[in-house]
Amino acid sequence: MKAARLLDRGVVRVAGPDARKFLNGLVTVDLAKVAPAQPRFAALLTPQGKIITDFIVTETAEGAFALDCPRALARALTDRLNFYKLRAKVTIEDLSETLAVLAIWGGNAQNGLSQDAMCYPDPRLSGLGWRCMLPPNLAGKAAADLDAELANMSDYEVHRIGLGVPQGGSDFAYGDAFPHESDMDQLRGVDFDKGCFVGQEVVSRIEHRATARTRVVPVGFNGPPPQAGAPVMAGDKSVGIMGSGISGRGLATLRLDRVEEALANHIALVAGGIELHLVKPPWAGFAFPGEAKAAE
């Protein structure tokens, strides 16, 4: 089992008697389903349905809500939530300086979780393991309590990319991607049957009309990955852009219809001079390019 402090993660706390109702009216999932150690993957969207930031939201033992979010966006998230606060009885704080996020994977962490931390399973995918919020100086002790190897954040990246799970800022751009494009709908990040939230109309339309033509898709290749940001080409046509990668595996944002056409015409996908092949993860429930051809 491994544990790694995720230096790129921050924590925003939302507390007060109106906290659940307040967040429920804003974010993409039903806060009635959130409880201590029962988190949800969620996002705050623009009115146009684009992701401002995504996060894991869990309830604390005191009834507040802690948002495990990108650290670079923690202040902006705090400010945006305060903008929406109006007369709601809530307090919103950026606690990124006092709380760290620890990821734990590769074993049964649940039986040895530290009493000094607030721990919760990663709600996106069970294979991602667990996460804990705790004071930064206690990360080493928490790993020791779990009998886990204290690894680097790069080790967690290998694990995440191997599972094909996108990460904002690396695999899609905040402020420019719809939830479907970042696979949030596949990773339990949107409740389509809940009440209103910011951007709901656009996201629901994409869902019901099945118009998500662009998605982050796992890809495989031989050797080192293409450079992040490299265009993915099918002959002389651009079909996407390369995201994060490790040796032999990466993620790319692709236009699925263009990739389908390329595969049907036996045209290879290439990024930075490296040939790519698609790798369908077990969690993907959308129509994957090449599936119809493979079934014939």
C-alpha positions in Angstrom: 0.0 0.0 0.0 1.2 3.5 -0.8 0.3 7.0 0.6 1.3 10.3 -0.9 0.6 13.9 0.1 -1.0 15.6 -2.8 0.6 19.0 -2.9 -1.7 20.3 -5.6 -4.8 19.9 -3.5 -6.4 22.4 -1.1 -9.4 22.4 1.3 -12.3 24.7 1.4 -14.7 24.5 4.4 -18.4 25.4 4.2 -20.2 25.5 7.6 -23.4 26.8 9.1 -27.0 25.9 9.4 -27.7 26.5 5.7 -24.6 24.8 4.4 -26.2 21.7 2.9 -29.0 23.7 1.3 -26.6 26.4 0.0 -24.3 23.9 -1.7 -27.1 21.8 -3.0 -28.4 24.7 -5.0 -25.0 25.3 -6.6 -23.1 22.0 -7.3 -23.7 19.1 -9.7 -24.6 16.4 -7.1 -27.3 15.9 -4.5 -25.9 17.0 -1.1 -28.6 14.8 0.6 -26.4 11.9 -0.3 -23.3 13.3 1.4 -22.4 12.1 4.9 -19.3 11.6 7.0 -17.1 9.0 5.0 -19.7 9.1 2.2 -18.4 11.8 -0.1 -19.4 12.8 -3.6 -17.5 14.0 -6.6 -18.9 17.3 -7.7 -18.3 20.6 -9.5 -19.3 24.2 -9.5 -20.2 25.3 -13.0 -20.6 28.6 -14.9 -24.2 29.4 -16.0 -23.1 28.2 -19.4 -22.3 24.7 -17.9 -18.5 24.9 -18.0 -16.5 23.6 -15.0 -15.1 26.4 -12.7 -13.6 23.7 -10.5 -14.3 20.2 -9.5 -13.8 18.7 -6.0 -14.6 15.9 -3.6 -17.2 17.1 -1.0 -17.5 15.3 2.3 -19.3 16.0 5.5 -17.3 16.5 8.7 -18.3 15.0 12.1 -19.5 18.5 13.1 -21.9 18.8 10.2 -19.8 21.2 8.0 -18.7 20.3 4.5 -15.0 20.0 3.4 -14.2 20.4 -0.3 -11.1 18.6 -1.5 -10.2 20.9 -4.5 -7.3 22.0 -6.7 -5.1 24.1 -4.4 -4.5 26.7 -7.2 -8.3 27.3 -7.3 -9.1 27.2 -3.6 -9.1 30.9 -3.2 -11.2 31.5 -6.4 -13.7 28.8 -5.2 -13.9 30.5 -1.8 -14.6 33.8 -3.4 -17.2 32.4 -5.9 -19.1 30.7 -3.1 -19.0 33.9 -1.0 -20.4 35.7 -4.1 -23.4 33.3 -4.1 -23.9 33.4 -0.3 -26.3 36.4 -0.1 -28.3 35.9 3.1 -27.5 32.2 3.6 -26.2 31.4 7.1 -22.9 29.9 6.0 -19.2 30.6 6.5 -16.7 29.8 3.8 -13.0 29.4 4.5 -9.9 28.4 2.5 -8.1 26.0 4.9 -5.4 25.0 2.4 -2.6 26.4 4.6 -3.6 24.3 7.6 -5.0 21.1 6.0 -3.2 18.7 3.6 -4.7 16.0 1.4 -3.2 12.5 1.6 -4.0 9.8 -1.0 -3.8 6.1 0.0 -4.0 3.3 -2.6 -3.0 -0.2 -3.3 -4.4 -1.9 -0.2 -7.1 -2.0 2.4 -6.7 1.4 4.1 -10.0 1.4 5.9 -9.0 -0.7 8.8 -6.0 1.4 9.7 -7.1 5.0 9.1 -5.6 7.6 11.3 -7.6 9.0 14.2 -5.9 12.4 13.6 -7.4 12.7 10.1 -10.7 13.0 8.3 -10.7 10.1 5.8 -13.0 9.1 3.0 -13.1 6.8 0.0 -12.5 8.5 -3.4 -16.0 8.6 -4.8 -15.0 8.6 -8.4 -13.6 5.1 -8.6 -12.9 2.5 -5.9 -9.5 1.8 -7.5 -8.4 5.3 -6.6 -8.4 4.3 -3.0 -8.9 6.7 0.0 -8.0 10.2 0.9 -7.5 12.0 4.2 -7.5 15.6 5.3 -5.0 16.3 8.0 -2.4 18.8 9.3 0.6 18.6 6.9 3.0 17.6 9.7 1.0 14.4 10.3 1.1 13.0 6.8 4.2 10.8 7.7 2.6 9.5 10.9 -0.7 8.7 9.0 1.3 6.7 6.5 3.1 4.8 9.2 -0.1 4.1 11.0 -1.4 2.5 7.8 1.9 0.6 7.3 2.0 2.3 3.9 5.0 3.4 1.9 5.2 7.2 1.9 5.4 7.8 -1.9 5.7 10.9 -4.0 2.9 12.7 -5.8 4.4 11.4 -9.1 3.6 7.9 -7.9 0.0 8.8 -7.4 0.0 10.3 -10.9 1.1 7.0 -12.3 -1.8 5.3 -10.5 -4.4 7.9 -11.6 -3.3 7.8 -15.3 -3.2 4.0 -15.2 -6.9 4.0 -14.3 -7.7 6.6 -17.0 -9.1 9.2 -14.6 -8.8 12.8 -15.9 -7.4 15.7 -13.8 -8.3 19.3 -14.3 -5.4 21.5 -15.4 -3.6 18.5 -16.9 -6.3 16.8 -19.0 -8.8 19.5 -19.5 -9.0 23.3 -18.9 -11.0 24.7 -16.1 -13.5 27.3 -17.5 -13.5 25.6 -20.9 -14.8 22.1 -20.4 -18.3 20.7 -19.9 -18.7 17.9 -17.3 -19.3 15.3 -20.0 -16.0 16.3 -21.7 -14.1 15.6 -18.5 -16.0 12.3 -17.9 -17.6 13.6 -14.8 -20.9 11.9 -15.9 -19.0 8.6 -16.0 -17.3 9.1 -12.6 -20.5 9.9 -10.6 -19.9 13.6 -10.6 -23.4 14.7 -11.9 -26.9 13.9 -10.6 -29.2 14.4 -13.5 -32.3 13.8 -11.4 -31.7 16.4 -8.6 -33.1 19.9 -8.4 -31.6 22.9 -10.0 -27.9 23.8 -9.9 -25.8 26.4 -11.7 -25.4 25.3 -15.3 -28.0 22.5 -15.1 -30.0 23.3 -18.2 -26.9 23.1 -20.5 -25.6 19.9 -18.8 -29.0 18.2 -18.9 -29.4 19.0 -22.6 -26.0 17.5 -23.4 -27.0 14.3 -21.5 -30.5 13.9 -22.9 -29.5 14.7 -26.5 -26.3 12.6 -26.3 -24.3 15.5 -27.9 -21.0 15.0 -26.0 -18.7 14.7 -29.0 -15.5 15.5 -27.1 -14.2 13.5 -24.2 -11.0 12.7 -22.3 -10.0 9.2 -23.4 -7.2 6.9 -22.2 -4.6 6.1 -24.9 -1.7 3.7 -25.1 1.7 3.9 -27.0 5.2 2.6 -26.9 7.7 4.3 -24.7 7.7 7.8 -23.2 4.5 9.9 -23.6 4.0 12.6 -26.2 4.4 16.1 -24.7 1.3 17.5 -23.0 -0.5 19.9 -25.3 0.7 18.1 -28.5 -2.0 17.9 -31.1 -3.4 14.5 -31.9 -3.6 14.0 -35.6 -5.3 11.6 -37.9 -3.5 12.1 -41.2 -3.7 15.9 -41.8 -6.7 16.4 -39.5 -6.5 17.5 -35.9 -8.7 15.2 -33.7 -7.7 16.3 -30.2 -4.9 17.2 -27.8 -2.6 15.2 -25.6 -2.9 15.6 -21.8 -1.0 13.9 -19.0 1.1 10.8 -19.6 3.5 8.2 -18.2 5.5 5.5 -20.0 3.1 3.6 -22.2 -0.2 5.3 -21.1 -1.7 8.7 -21.2 -4.9 10.7 -21.5 -6.1 12.8 -24.5 -9.0 15.0 -25.2 -10.5 13.7 -28.5 -13.3 14.5 -30.8 -14.9 11.1 -30.8 -16.7 11.4 -34.2 -13.4 12.4 -35.9 -11.6 9.5 -34.2 -14.4 7.1 -35.3 -14.0 8.3 -38.9 -10.2 7.8 -38.7 -10.4 4.3 -37.3 -13.0 3.3 -40.0 -10.6 4.5 -42.6 -7.6 2.8 -41.0 -5.9 6.1 -40.3 -3.5 6.1 -37.4 -3.7 8.6 -34.5 -0.4 10.3 -33.9 0.8 12.9 -31.3 4.3 14.3 -31.4 5.4 11.6 -33.9 4.1 8.8 -31.5 1.3 6.5 -32.7 -1.5 6.2 -30.2 -4.2 3.5 -29.7 -7.3 3.9 -27.6 -7.7 2.1 -24.3 -11.3 1.7 -23.0 -11.4 1.8 -19.2 -13.9 -0.5 -17.4 -15.8 2.5 -16.1 -16.6 4.1 -19.5 -20.2 3.7 -20.4 -20.3 5.9 -23.5 -20.0 4.8 -27.1 -16.3 4.2 -27.6 -14.7 4.9 -31.0 -14.1 1.6 -32.9 -16.6 -0.5 -30.9 -19.1 -0.8 -33.7 -16.4 -1.9 -36.1 -15.0 -4.4 -33.6 -18.4 -5.9 -33.1 -18.9 -6.6 -36.9 
